[in-house]
């Protein structure tokens, strides 16, 4: 299992929606296993992906910390990190 982290200017809600599109049925076809306001998880192909996004910094600083966990989907997780 691998863990990754990246910062983005996108909101946590945008990050979760983009993860759904990228990893879910419209994208790589992974099955959605859980979703809430800050986290989303998928399974498929013998592995899984979890994306957690949280706003950080002071007011006026628009940055989101994104933590990703992957088993068997590392290449695609790194591609997603580049897109956000």
C-alpha positions in Angstrom: 0.0 0.0 0.0 1.3 3.5 -0.9 0.4 6.9 0.6 0.7 10.2 -1.2 0.0 13.8 -0.4 -0.4 16.9 -2.6 -1.7 20.5 -2.1 -4.1 22.2 -4.6 -6.0 25.4 -4.9 -9.2 23.5 -5.6 -11.8 23.2 -2.9 -12.2 19.8 -1.0 -15.6 19.4 -2.7 -14.0 19.8 -6.1 -11.3 17.3 -5.3 -13.9 14.7 -4.2 -16.0 15.3 -7.4 -12.9 15.0 -9.6 -11.9 11.8 -7.9 -15.4 10.4 -8.5 -15.1 11.2 -12.2 -11.5 10.0 -12.6 -11.7 6.7 -10.6 -15.4 5.9 -10.8 -17.6 4.5 -13.5 -17.1 7.4 -15.9 -13.3 7.0 -15.6 -11.3 4.0 -14.6 -14.5 2.0 -13.6 -13.7 1.4 -10.0 -16.6 0.7 -7.6 -17.5 3.4 -5.2 -17.3 1.9 -1.6 -17.8 5.1 0.5 -18.2 8.8 0.1 -18.7 11.7 2.5 -17.9 15.4 2.4 -14.1 15.0 2.8 -13.3 11.4 1.7 -14.1 9.0 -1.1 -13.0 5.4 -1.6 -13.0 3.0 -4.5 -12.3 -0.7 -5.0 -11.5 -2.8 -8.1 -8.8 -4.7 -10.0 -7.5 -6.3 -6.8 -6.9 -3.0 -5.1 -8.3 0.2 -3.8 -8.0 4.0 -3.8 -9.0 6.5 -1.0 -8.9 10.2 -1.4 -9.2 12.6 1.6 -9.3 16.4 1.1 -9.3 19.1 3.8 -9.0 22.9 3.5 -5.9 24.3 5.3 -4.3 27.6 5.9 -5.5 30.9 7.1 -8.6 32.7 5.7 -7.7 34.1 2.3 -5.2 31.2 1.7 -7.1 28.9 -0.6 -5.3 25.6 -0.5 -6.5 22.1 0.1 -4.4 19.2 1.5 -5.1 16.0 -0.3 -4.1 12.6 1.0 -4.3 9.5 -1.1 -3.9 5.9 -0.3 -3.5 3.3 -3.1 -3.1 -0.4 -3.5 -2.4 -1.5 -7.1 -3.5 1.9 -8.6 -0.3 4.0 -7.9 0.3 5.0 -11.5 -3.3 6.3 -11.8 -3.1 8.0 -8.4 0.0 9.9 -9.5 -1.8 11.0 -12.7 -4.8 12.2 -10.7 -2.4 14.2 -8.4 -1.0 15.9 -11.5 -4.5 16.9 -12.7 -5.6 18.5 -9.5 
